[in-house]
């Protein structure tokens, strides 16, 4: 996963973008484990990232 680069944020739109980007990356970090279908906790964590 790439490190998040924080620009000089000034608008609510930019803050929203950063929040969505952070949680989307978090969700994707569980993808491989979910596809293995061995631990339901990984699916749970992926769903939390989508909230």
C-alpha positions as CSV (number, residue, x, y, z in Angstrom):
1,X,0.0,0.0,0.0
2,X,1.3,3.5,-0.9
3,X,1.8,6.1,1.8
4,X,-0.9,8.7,1.8
5,X,0.5,12.1,0.8
6,X,-1.4,14.9,2.5
7,X,-1.8,18.1,0.4
8,X,-2.5,21.5,2.0
9,X,-6.2,20.8,2.5
10,X,-8.5,23.8,2.6
11,X,-11.9,22.6,1.5
12,X,-14.5,20.2,2.8
13,X,-14.3,18.4,-0.5
14,X,-10.6,17.8,-0.1
15,X,-11.1,16.5,3.5
16,X,-13.9,14.2,2.1
17,X,-11.6,12.9,-0.6
18,X,-8.9,12.1,1.9
19,X,-11.3,10.2,4.2
20,X,-12.8,8.2,1.3
21,X,-9.3,7.4,0.0
22,X,-8.1,6.3,3.4
23,X,-11.0,3.9,4.0
24,X,-11.0,2.6,0.5
25,X,-7.3,1.6,0.8
26,X,-8.1,0.0,4.2
27,X,-10.9,-2.0,2.6
28,X,-8.6,-3.1,-0.3
29,X,-6.0,-4.3,2.2
30,X,-8.4,-7.1,3.2
31,X,-9.3,-8.2,-0.3
32,X,-6.8,-11.1,-0.6
33,X,-7.8,-12.6,2.7
34,X,-11.5,-12.3,1.9
35,X,-11.0,-14.1,-1.5
36,X,-9.3,-17.0,0.4
37,X,-12.5,-17.4,2.3
38,X,-10.9,-18.8,5.5
39,X,-11.7,-16.2,8.2
40,X,-15.0,-14.3,8.4
41,X,-13.3,-11.6,10.3
42,X,-11.6,-10.4,7.2
43,X,-14.9,-9.9,5.4
44,X,-16.2,-8.1,8.5
45,X,-13.2,-5.7,8.4
46,X,-13.7,-5.1,4.7
47,X,-17.3,-4.2,5.2
48,X,-16.4,-1.8,8.0
49,X,-14.1,-0.1,5.6
50,X,-17.0,0.5,3.3
51,X,-19.1,2.3,5.8
